[in-house]
Amino acid sequence: MLNALKGAVFAVLVGSAVGVLAAFLVRRCMEAGWAGPAGLRLASLALPFLTYAAAVLIGGNGFVAAFITGLCYARTAHAIGHHSLELAHDASHVMALAVWFAFGKLTADEFVQDGLAWPVIGYALLALTVARIVPVYATLSGIDFGRAERAAIGWLGSRGVTSIVFAILAYVQLPLGEAAFVFNLTCATVLLSVILHGVTMEPIARWFARNPRPADPTTPSR
């Protein structure tokens, strides 16, 4: 627990420092004409790698640090223009595909060797339903969303490659027994998510298309 707290604190400190410094330097280079569009795009791409490496070097969480840097750098990125992030978006897409590739390879290896136990499937179903829907539904209770909208957000989101990244890190860094356990849980959860969310996403979208929210009478017409 203490190590996790220390990692989070170091990540916030490193992410904030790198984000603020990078925002200042990039704005200065842009105003002085020291860097062209290509250089600014490279700066946006290099920042998350630089932040991750700096945070891990002192024992911080690299993912959290990169996220904090993005928050600090966001205003500068908007000032430069959305084109400054295109290279980072393209690179992140390629890396996401690489993560999915590695996940598929490791999943096939693990399932061929050990199979998939029913308790693991039960946990995955619990993680995809009650453990996710209830907190998300409760969190959105103070927002102007209907019950159906809150339930749909709880069921369909959030999703991404974060769980896969942490599963691969666990597979590489944890002792063999613990790594296999964490990885099997993640594999089952992600695979069930791909199937269940993939099958239900279009029907849910069609339902909302047939049942649009009534217009808010307080919203001025244009």
FENKA-V600713 format. One line per field, one symbol per residue. ss: DSSP state (H for helix, E for strand, - for the rest). phi: phi as a letter, one per 30 degrees, with the letter a starting at -180 (. if undefined). burial: b if it has 24 or more other ideal C-beta (glycine too) atoms within 12 Angstrom, else e. A space follows every 10 residues. Layout:
ss=???
phi=???
burial=???
This chain:
ss=-HHHHHHHHH HHHHHHHHHH HHHHHHHHHH HH----HHHH HHHHHHHHHH HHHHHHH--- -HHHHHHHHH HHHHHHHHHH -HHHHHHHHH HHHHHHHHHH HHHHHHHHHH HHHH---HHH HHHHHHHH-H HHHHHHHHHH HH----HHHH HHHHHH---- -HHHHHHHHH HHH--HHHHH HHHHHHHHHH HHHHHHHHHH HHHHHHHHHH ---------- --
phi=.ddddddddd dddddddddd dddddddddd ddidbceddd ddddddeddd dedddddcjc dddddddddd ddcedddddd kdddcddddd dddddddddd dddddddddd dddcibdded ddddddddcd dcdddddddd ddcdcddddd dddddcbcbl cddddddddd ddcdeedddd ddddddeddd dddedddddc ddeddddddd bddddddddd dc
burial=eeeeeebbeb bbbbbbbbbb ebbebbbeeb eeeeeeeeeb bebbbbbbeb bbebbeeeeb bbbbbbbbbb ebbeebbeeb eeebbebbee eeeeeeeebb eebeebbeeb eeeeebeeeb eebbeebbbe ebbeebbeee eeeeeeeebb bbbbbbeeee bebbbbbbbb beeeeeeeeb ebbbbbbbbb bbbbebbeee eeebeeeeee eeeeeeeeee ee
